[in-house]
């Protein structure tokens, strides 16, 4: 019994080391292309704005949503970008991230004609790959929070999408549960890309921006 416990302990340590190693790979290979100051961001025609819920589970305002909308609007009004793909989950008639993002951006002064809705951005991988294969973009600015930028850029690199990221926050301290979830999500992204060759859930017809 003691030997079994030791074996389990060793396996847990090895898995932990693997997960941390994959996280280090993702962060170290992408961190130089994340921008925090709007004055430093290289201009690009199109931004990919990654979706999240407008509300928290408790029903309050989701700060991550608000930060992303403000960051995208600021980039647009400063002339850093000309067009925004809002990509998010619209899996049910009661939940529509792209529509919420569209309305929020319009309230911040971004004209509707400069916004394209991607209703099939169910995961980060889906949003990134669809930006290239559906919307025909090879060069984008990804907008999301710092912790999410690394994984999004890593996926973009794998799919040969030339991308930089603009962080909607300034490396804010994450709640433990979110930090743990992102740590595991990064490791999963490596397996999805290099072992399972995961594809977007839905591609569909190409669209002109």
Secondary structure, DSSP 4 states (H G I P E B T S, - for coil): -HHHHHHHHHHHHHHHHHHHHHHHHHHHHHGGGEE-SGGGPPP-SEEEEE---SB-TTSSB-HHHHHHHHHHHHHHHTTS-SEEEEE-B--BTTB-HHHHHHHHHHHTT--GGGEEEETB--SHHHHHHHHHHTT--SEEEEEE-HHHHHHHHHHHHHTT-EEEEEESSSSPPPPHHHHHHHHHHHHHHHHHHHTS----S---S----
